[in-house]
């Protein structure tokens, strides 16, 4: 089953695409696993995710931590920390 990955702000700019559908390989069980796998997909991913601890993640539009399981996720969004006022 394909999972839609959506990228926002400078994550999108560095990867070079707003979203993509991917087939996650076996062994990718958590958000942290996903971020490690994505970094291995090429220089643009490595540049975007060089500091994975600052990347915020939402699964099916709910914010989650990096230890969260991703099984059954239809959509996973990755975005940098946000500031506002």
Buried (B, 14 or more C-beta within 10 A) or exposed (E): EEBEBBBBEEBBBBBEEEBEEBEBEEEBBBBBBBBEBBBEEEEEBBBBBEEBEEBBBBBEEEEBEBEBEBEEBEBBBBBBEEEEE
